[in-house]
Amino acid sequence: MERRRAEQFGLAFGDLPRGRWNAITDVPGVTVGHATIVTGDGGLRTGRGPVRTGVTVIRPHDGDPVDEPVFAGFHRLNGNGELTGVQWIEESGLLTSEIALTNTHSAGVVRDALVAAAVRRRRTQGDQWYLPVVGETWDGILNDIDGQHVTATDVYAALAAASSGPVREGGVGGGTGMICHGFKGGIGTSSRIVEVGASSYAVGVLLQANHGRRERLVIDGRPVGRLIPHAEVPIPRSDLPGGAGSVIGIVATDAPLLPHQCRRLAQRVGLGIGRAGSTGENSSGDLFLAFSTAGRGIVPPDHNLTGAGVFSVEALNGRAVGALFDAVVDAAEEAVVNALLAAETMRGRDGIVAYALPHDRLAQLIG
């Protein structure tokens, strides 16, 4: 069955226009690739499956981010999760790697694979350091997460698959085994176009959505989670605390921003997922990163020891940056809904089922 997006349901989420693809790839140069691993059925046998997981890679541009870093900023809404590399981002204000998303117990191998890919690409001889950015959410309800089935080969495949244009959503890549507000969740994305003076900028958000409680889900102002209760569409497991999950949010823009301005954009992801019903629960890792591609080729990398040590950049003023906040909030809210609408019902380990948000019921509720 073809899965529709929020736009096809007539849902607007603010007044700003969407980008061509309504995806993070509307920011010029940004590409996304997935590697999806779905094997086996039946009872859990640790190390053998069933496997419902994968990895998603976001490339900030088509060059080497080590040589051409971009300004970035990080925000933590709730910290029961991991996003590697953020200490250096907070210290330097620079994103110097691709961004990868996967499951909690595979974050290490994905990070190591990004290092290996950089070493291979750059042919370094131990004279360079790498601090890749890898985010994780827990897919242990559906996946043999302790089996650590994501390999370096999967990371390389996601890197090779990274492309512009439409982005596959739902149960793909790092979102394969994820659950959102008690429905099948996963990858969701959206974008907005913002006019600032005579200039036009794209703002895109991509989420790995594995968060939220059913009863709090709100779509277009309707309490959809309460109107489609557990008795109508069962949640995968009722023995876990409500909101036991996480969300990683990545914001990209081509607007010229400084690191502290990127951090302010990252903060607004929390408002977007909040409008959809998330409260940043105690057991949730809600971690957000924003970057601006405008500094590509302008900001010198740390390993560049030549030159006078001075460089110049342009940046929006505070009032103009405020114009981007609506874009982040609206796109983040829509990305949650797009993740839910794209995801299909999935049966995982031990026969546990995560049911998709039923499109026909949603149409009734918002019609």
C-alpha positions in Angstrom: 0.0 0.0 0.0 1.3 3.4 -0.9 2.0 5.5 2.2 1.1 9.1 1.9 2.8 12.1 3.5 1.3 14.8 5.7 1.1 17.2 2.7 -1.1 14.7 0.9 -3.5 14.8 3.8 -3.8 18.6 3.4 -1.9 19.2 6.7 0.0 22.5 6.5 2.0 23.0 9.8 2.4 26.7 9.5 2.4 29.2 6.7 5.9 28.8 5.2 6.2 27.1 1.9 7.8 23.6 1.8 10.9 22.9 -0.3 10.8 21.0 -3.5 11.3 17.6 -1.9 9.9 18.6 1.5 13.0 17.1 3.0 16.4 17.9 4.5 17.8 17.4 1.0 16.2 20.7 0.0 19.3 22.3 1.5 21.7 22.4 -1.4 24.5 19.8 -1.1 22.9 17.8 1.7 22.4 14.1 0.9 20.9 11.2 2.8 21.6 7.4 2.5 20.1 4.4 4.2 21.2 0.8 4.8 18.3 -1.4 6.1 18.7 -4.8 7.7 15.6 -7.0 8.0 16.2 -10.7 8.5 14.6 -13.6 10.3 11.3 -14.2 12.2 10.1 -15.8 15.4 11.7 -16.0 18.8 14.7 -14.0 19.9 18.0 -15.7 19.7 20.6 -13.2 20.6 23.2 -12.8 17.9 21.0 -14.5 15.3 17.9 -12.4 15.2 15.3 -11.5 14.2 17.0 -8.4 12.9 15.1 -5.1 12.4 17.7 -2.3 12.2 20.0 -0.3 10.0 21.9 2.9 9.6 21.1 6.3 8.0 23.9 8.7 6.9 23.5 12.5 6.4 26.3 14.2 4.4 26.5 17.9 5.0 27.9 18.5 1.5 29.6 16.6 -1.4 33.1 17.3 -0.2 35.2 16.1 2.7 33.8 17.6 5.9 37.3 17.2 7.5 38.7 19.7 5.0 35.6 21.8 4.7 33.9 22.0 8.1 30.7 23.8 8.6 29.3 25.7 11.6 27.1 23.7 13.9 25.4 23.7 17.3 23.9 21.1 19.7 21.0 21.1 22.1 19.9 18.4 24.6 16.2 18.3 25.6 16.6 15.2 27.6 19.9 13.3 27.9 19.1 9.6 28.1 20.9 9.0 24.8 24.1 9.5 22.9 25.3 11.7 20.1 29.0 11.2 19.7 31.3 14.1 18.7 29.2 16.9 20.3 31.9 17.8 22.8 34.1 19.1 20.0 31.1 20.7 18.3 30.3 22.6 21.4 33.9 23.6 21.9 34.8 24.5 18.3 31.4 25.2 16.8 32.4 23.0 13.8 30.9 19.9 12.2 33.8 17.9 10.7 32.1 14.6 9.7 29.1 13.0 8.3 26.2 12.3 10.6 25.0 8.7 11.1 21.9 7.4 12.9 21.5 3.8 14.2 20.5 1.7 17.2 21.8 2.2 20.7 24.1 -0.9 20.7 25.6 -0.2 17.3 26.6 3.4 17.8 30.2 2.3 18.5 30.7 0.2 15.3 29.1 3.0 13.2 31.4 5.6 14.7 34.4 3.3 14.0 33.3 2.7 10.5 33.1 6.5 9.8 36.6 6.8 11.1 37.8 4.0 8.9 36.0 5.5 5.9 37.8 8.9 6.6 41.1 7.1 6.9 40.6 5.3 3.7 39.4 8.4 1.9 42.2 10.5 3.1 45.0 7.9 3.2 46.3 9.2 6.5 49.2 7.7 8.3 48.2 8.3 11.9 48.7 12.0 11.7 45.0 13.0 11.8 42.2 12.7 14.3 38.4 12.1 13.7 35.4 12.7 15.9 32.4 11.4 13.9 28.9 12.3 14.9 26.7 9.3 15.5 23.2 9.4 17.1 21.3 6.4 18.5 17.8 5.4 19.5 16.8 2.0 21.1 15.1 -0.5 18.8 15.1 -3.5 21.2 11.4 -4.0 21.1 11.5 -5.3 17.5 15.2 -6.0 17.0 17.8 -8.3 18.3 19.7 -5.2 19.5 22.2 -7.2 21.7 23.3 -9.0 18.5 24.9 -5.8 17.2 24.1 -6.7 13.6 25.0 -3.4 12.0 28.5 -3.7 10.5 31.0 -1.4 8.8 29.8 -2.7 5.5 26.3 -1.3 6.2 27.8 2.1 7.0 29.8 2.1 3.8 26.6 1.1 1.9 24.7 4.0 3.4 27.5 6.4 2.6 27.5 5.2 -1.0 23.7 5.5 -1.2 23.6 9.1 0.0 21.8 11.2 -2.6 19.8 14.4 -3.0 16.1 14.5 -3.9 13.3 12.6 -2.1 14.3 10.8 1.1 12.8 7.4 2.0 11.0 7.6 5.4 9.5 5.3 8.0 11.1 1.9 8.7 14.3 2.4 6.8 17.9 2.8 7.7 18.4 3.7 11.3 14.6 4.0 11.7 13.9 0.4 10.7 13.0 -0.9 14.1 11.8 2.3 15.7 8.4 3.0 17.4 6.9 6.5 17.8 3.9 7.3 20.1 3.0 3.6 20.2 2.8 3.3 16.4 5.5 2.1 14.0 7.9 5.1 13.6 11.3 5.7 12.1 12.8 8.3 9.7 10.8 11.5 9.0 11.8 14.7 7.3 10.4 18.0 6.1 11.6 21.4 5.0 10.6 25.1 4.7 11.8 28.0 2.6 12.3 31.3 4.4 12.7 34.7 2.8 15.1 37.1 4.6 15.3 40.4 2.8 16.1 39.6 -0.9 17.5 36.2 0.0 15.8 32.8 0.2 17.0 30.0 2.5 16.1 26.4 2.9 15.7 24.9 6.4 15.4 21.1 6.6 14.8 18.7 9.5 15.3 15.0 9.7 14.3 12.9 12.7 14.9 9.4 13.8 11.6 9.2 15.7 11.4 6.6 18.4 9.7 8.6 21.1 6.5 9.6 22.7 3.4 8.1 24.4 0.3 7.1 22.5 -2.1 9.2 24.6 -0.2 12.4 24.0 0.0 12.2 20.1 -1.4 15.3 18.5 -1.7 15.8 14.8 -3.0 19.1 13.4 -4.4 20.0 16.8 -6.4 16.8 17.1 -5.7 14.4 20.0 -5.1 11.5 17.6 -3.4 9.3 20.2 -6.5 9.4 22.6 -8.8 8.9 19.6 -7.0 5.8 18.4 -6.4 4.2 21.8 -4.5 1.0 22.7 -7.7 -1.0 22.5 -8.2 -0.1 18.8 -4.5 -0.3 17.7 -2.4 -2.1 20.2 1.0 -0.8 21.3 3.9 -3.2 20.8 4.6 -3.7 24.5 2.7 -2.4 27.6 5.2 -3.5 30.2 7.6 -0.6 29.4 7.3 2.8 30.9 5.4 5.3 28.8 7.7 7.4 26.5 10.5 4.8 26.8 12.3 5.9 23.6 14.3 8.6 22.0 14.5 11.0 19.1 17.5 12.4 17.2 16.8 15.6 15.3 19.1 17.0 12.6 18.6 20.5 11.2 20.3 21.7 8.0 20.2 25.2 6.4 22.1 27.2 3.8 21.4 30.4 5.8 24.7 31.9 6.9 24.8 31.2 10.7 27.4 31.3 13.4 27.7 28.3 15.8 25.6 29.9 18.6 22.9 30.6 16.0 22.9 27.0 14.9 22.5 26.0 18.5 19.4 28.2 18.7 17.9 26.4 15.7 18.6 23.1 17.3 16.7 24.1 20.4 13.6 24.7 18.3 13.3 21.0 17.3 12.0 20.4 20.9 9.1 22.8 20.2 8.2 21.0 17.1 8.1 17.5 18.6 6.4 19.0 21.6 3.5 20.3 19.4 3.2 16.6 18.3 2.9 15.5 21.9 6.4 14.8 23.2 7.4 16.0 26.6 11.0 14.9 26.6 10.3 12.1 29.1 12.8 10.9 31.7 13.7 7.7 29.7 14.0 9.5 26.4 17.2 10.7 24.7 16.1 13.8 22.8 19.3 15.2 21.1 19.3 17.8 18.4 22.1 19.1 16.1 21.9 22.0 13.5 24.4 23.0 10.9 24.8 25.6 8.3 26.3 24.8 4.9 27.0 28.5 4.2 30.5 28.3 5.7 31.7 25.4 3.5 35.1 26.3 2.0 35.3 29.5 4.2 36.0 28.1 7.6 39.5 26.7 7.7 40.0 23.3 9.3 42.1 22.9 12.4 44.7 20.9 10.5 45.3 23.8 8.0 48.5 25.4 9.4 49.0 27.8 6.5 47.6 31.3 6.1 47.5 34.3 8.4 45.1 32.7 10.9 42.3 35.1 10.1 39.1 34.5 8.1 35.9 36.4 7.5 32.3 35.1 7.4 28.9 36.6 7.0 26.0 35.8 9.3 22.4 36.8 9.7 21.5 39.2 12.5 19.4 38.0 15.5 16.1 39.3 14.1 16.7 37.5 10.8 17.7 34.2 12.6 14.3 34.5 14.4 12.7 34.1 11.0 14.2 30.6 10.8 12.7 29.5 14.1 9.2 29.0 12.7 10.7 26.9 9.9 12.4 24.5 12.3 9.4 24.1 14.6 7.0 23.5 11.7 9.3 21.1 9.8 10.1 19.2 13.0 6.4 18.7 13.8 5.7 17.6 10.2 8.7 15.3 10.3 7.2 13.4 13.2 3.9 13.0 11.2 5.8 12.0 8.0 7.7 9.3 9.9 4.4 7.9 11.2 2.6 8.0 7.9 5.5 6.4 6.0 6.1 3.6 8.4 4.4 0.2 7.7 3.3 -2.4 10.2 6.3 -4.5 11.3 6.5 -7.8 13.1 9.7 -8.2 15.0 11.4 -10.5 17.5 9.2 -12.8 19.5 6.3 -12.0 17.2 5.9 -8.5 18.6 4.1 -6.2 16.2 4.4 -2.4 15.8 1.3 -1.3 14.0 1.3 1.5 11.5 -0.8 4.6 12.1 -3.9 3.8 10.1 -4.3 6.3 7.3 -8.1 5.8 7.0 -8.7 6.6 10.7 -6.4 9.6 10.5 -8.4 10.9 7.5 -11.6 10.5 9.5 -10.2 12.3 12.5 -8.8 15.3 10.6 -11.4 15.5 7.9 
